[in-house]
Amino acid sequence: MTDRLMLLDSASLYFRAFYGVPDTVRAPDGTPVNAVRGFLDIITRLVTTYRPTHLVACWDDDWRPQWRVDLIPTYKTHRVAEVVAVGPDVEIVPDPLEVQVPVIRETLGALGITIVGAAEHEADDVIGTLATRATLPVDVVTGDRDLFQLVDDARDVRVVYTARGMSNLEVLTDASVVAKYGVLPSQYADFATLRGDSSDGLPGVAGIGEKTAAGLLAAHGDLAGILAAAEAGDGMSAGVRAKLAAGADYLEVAPQVVAVVRDLPLPDVDARLRPLDEQGRADASSLAERWSLGSSMTRIIDALDHLDAG
């Protein structure tokens, strides 16, 4: 069995789990556990389907880092529930999900699944760093298009894209990113910068959509090449040059916001998946009983047991 590292965009997945499983699923004390059970079922499906030998649940220690907000003040503004003077702002999270996040972390710990976050950085940055320094093939699991910039056939880094649902997963390689957007994964961050992304509060360059952005990148390689060509008055219409000029202030800072960080000083971790030993099974069983995790816990323990088989 070939070693393979799987990196989970954890918040992306537990939000999906929360909305995919009825919140009538509750523990004996009445606490909703639909996101916990759904998240476990997602991991079970991923482990069974893609058979990673190593797995890291990457965490948003700061879902909206101040350094990104300083560069683009609209960054994720629509998702802020409360501005905090010192520390991360409070994100809009449904109360029934918020109470489950500590249970999710506790459950992952009981299963021996490594959690990694980084102060003042998002899970995307943790994923970018771990994928960049990995010596194994990598599968990044996310519903976030921003991480398409990490796809790299030469290093065997793929994205398992969840936006169409867990029953319709899409594995993205260089060719599929090109087929979707007309740009290489290495151009995707510049493409997203030009196009913008309303879901992250990134305005983009007014008047430049996906088609124009892809055409500019095809002609000029990257954002620096596009801006150099615009300044030289070469290879694009006067209208496009005017739009780029109008967006100059945005284009000066946006690339730093859009690009995932790839060089965080993260500690070395043992991310290998292993079957639970006798004490681990007892602890997981106790946790499952406390939170009514039932068959969701049983299935993931069984999936871990069978990782070495073929």
N, C-alpha and C positions, 0 to 999 in steps of 0.2 A: 504494500500500500504506500503510495507516494505521499510524503508529508505535504500538507497544504495549510496555510493560515487563513482563517476567516475573521474579518473585522466587522463588527456590528455597529451600525449607527443607532445606538440604543434608543434614544428618544424617538427617532423616526419610527422604530418598530413598536415601542410600547404605546405610542399614540395610536398607531394602526390597530394594535390589539384591543385597546380601550374601546374604539369605535366599532370594532368587528365582533365583539362578544357582548351580549346583553348585560347591563349593569345590575340585573337581578341576581347574578351569580355572586354570592356573598359568603363570608366566613360565619361561623357560629355567633360571633359577637356583632354581626350586622355589617362589618366592614366589606365594601365591595372588593372583589378580587378578580373581576373580569379581565383587567389588563394583565394581572399576574399570570393567570391561566393562559390567556391568549398569547402572551410573550413566550411562555414556556412551550406552547404548541408551535409557535413560529420557529423557535430554535430547534425543536425536535425535527420539524420538516426540513430545515436547512441542513442539519447534521446528517439526516438520513439521505437526503438528495445529493448533497455535494461532498459529503464525507471528509470534512476537514479533520486534520490531526491536532491542530492548534486553533484556539478561538479566544478573541478578546472582545468584551463588551465595552466599547468606547463611549465615554461619558461627557456630557456637557457640564464641566465644572463651572463654566461661564457661558451661557447660551447667547449672550450679546456683549462681547468684550468692549470695554470702553475705548480701547485704541481703534477699533473699527468704527465705533460711533463718532469718535473725534474726527475721523476722516470723512465719513458720510453720516450726518446727523439723522437722516431718515432710516438708517439701517434697522430693520425689524421693529420700527416704532409702533406699528399697528398691533404688535403682539405684547406690548408692555402693559402690565397690570398696575405696577407701582414702580416709580423711580426711586432708587436707593442711592443716598449720597456717597456712602462708602460700601463697595461690594457690588455684586451683580444685581441688575434690576430684576424685579419679580415678573416672571412670564405669566401670561394668561394660560392657566392650566385648570381644567374643570376640577372642582373639589374632589369628586369621586376618584379621579385619577391621581391627584396629588398625594392622597393618603396611601396610595398603593406603591409609590416609588420606593420608599424604604423597604417595603416587603419584597419588591423585585430585587433590590440589592441583596437583601438577606438570603433570598432563595438562590440567587446566582452564587453567592458565597458557599452555601451548603452543597452546591453541585460542583464546586471546585472551578467555576468559570471566572476567569480573571477580569476585573474591572479596572480600566485605566482612564483617568482624566488628567487635565492639566490646568492649573490656575490661569485665569485670564484668557482661556482659549476654549474653543468649541470642540465637540467630538470630531468634527471634520478635520481639525488640525491634528488631533491625536491620530486619526486614521491616516492622514497624509504622511505623518512622520513614521508611523509603524510600517506603512506600505512601502515607503521609500527606503527604509533601512532593512527591510526583510530580505532574507536569503532564501525564502521559500516562495513558491507560487502563492498568490494572494487573491482571495475573493472578498470584495467590499460589498456589504449588504446595506442598501439604503433606498429610500424613496426620494432622495434629494439629487437633483440633476447636477448640482455644483461639483459633486464628486466624480463626474464623468471625466474631469481633467486628469484623474489618476490612472485611467485605463492605459495600459502599455503592453502590447503583445510581446515586445522584446524581453520584458521582465516578467511576463505571465501574470500581470495584474488585470483582473476583470472586475466589473461591477455587476452584482446581482440586483437588478432594479425591481422594486416592489410596488411601484405606483399603480400597476394594473391588478394588484391583489396577489395573495400568496398562491392561488391556484393558477396564476398566469405570470409567473416570474420570467424575467427577461435577462439573459446574460449578455452583457455588452463587452465587445472587443473593439479593436481599432476600426474594423470594417463596419460594425453596426453603428458606431458613433458617426462615421462618415455618411452612412446611409441615412441616418436620422437628420443630420444637421448640415452636411456638406463641409464639415471641418474635421481635422484630426483631433484626437483627444488633447494633444499638446497645444492646440489652438483654442480649446474650449473655454478656458478662462477669459481670454481676450474676446471671444465670441459673446460670452455672457456679459462681459463688461459693456460692450457696444450695445447689445440688445436690451440689457436691463432685466430685472426680475422683480415684479411687483410683490411676489410672496416674501421677498427679503427687503423690500423697501429700496431697491436699487433702480433709479430712474432710467438708466441707459442714456444713450445719445438721442435726443428728440429727432424723430423722423427716420431713424435707422432701425429697421427690423431685422428679423432673422435672415431673410434672403440677401439683403444688402450687406449685412455683416459677414455672411459666409462668402459672398463675392469679393469683398475687400480682402479678406484673409487669404482666399485662393490666389488673388493677384499679388499680394504684398507680403504674405508670410505670417506676420504678427502685427501687434498694435504699433510697435515702434516703426515697422516698415510702412504701415498705413499712414502714420502721422508724418513720416519723412516724405512720402509721396505727395501728401496733401500740401505740405509746405513748398515742395518743388513744383506744384501745379501739374502733377503727372499721374496719369492712369485712373482718373476719376472725374466725374462731372463737377462743374462749379457749384452745383447745388449740394452735392455730398461734401465738398470741401467746406462749404459754408456751415453745414450742420456740425462737422467735426470741430470747426473753429468755435462755434457757439458752445460746444460741450467741452472746451479745453480744460476748464477748471475741474470738472468732474473726471475727465480722463486722466488727470494728473494724480488723483488719489484712488480712484476706483480699483485699479489693478491690485493694489495692496489689500483691499477688502475682499475681493473675489477669490484671489489665489489662496488655496489652503496652505497653511504652514507645514513645511516638510522637515524641519530641523529642531523640533522641541527637544530639550534635554530630558527625555523620558527615561525612567529606570528600566533596566533589563527585568523582564518578568518571565516566569515559567507559564506559558499559555497552553501547554499540552493538555488535551482532553484525556481523562482517564476514567475507567469504571470506578464507582464508589466502593470503598472497602466496607467491612461490616459496620464499623462505627459510623461511617458516612451515611450508610443506608438507614441506620437507626435515627440519625439526626434529621435526615431528609424526610423520613416517615413521620417523625414527630412534628416537623414543620408543616408537612402536608396536612396532617390532622388538625393542627391549630388553625390553618388558613383555608381549609376545605379545598385543597388543590387537587385531590383525587387523581383521576386518570391522567391529568396533565403532568403531574409529577411522575407517575408510573411510567408514562411513555418516554419521558426524557431520560430517566434512569435506564430504561431498556435500550434506548438509542446509544447511550454511552457504553453500555455493556457490549454492544455489537460493533463498535467502531473497528476493532481489530480483525473482524471477520471479512476478509476480501477487500 
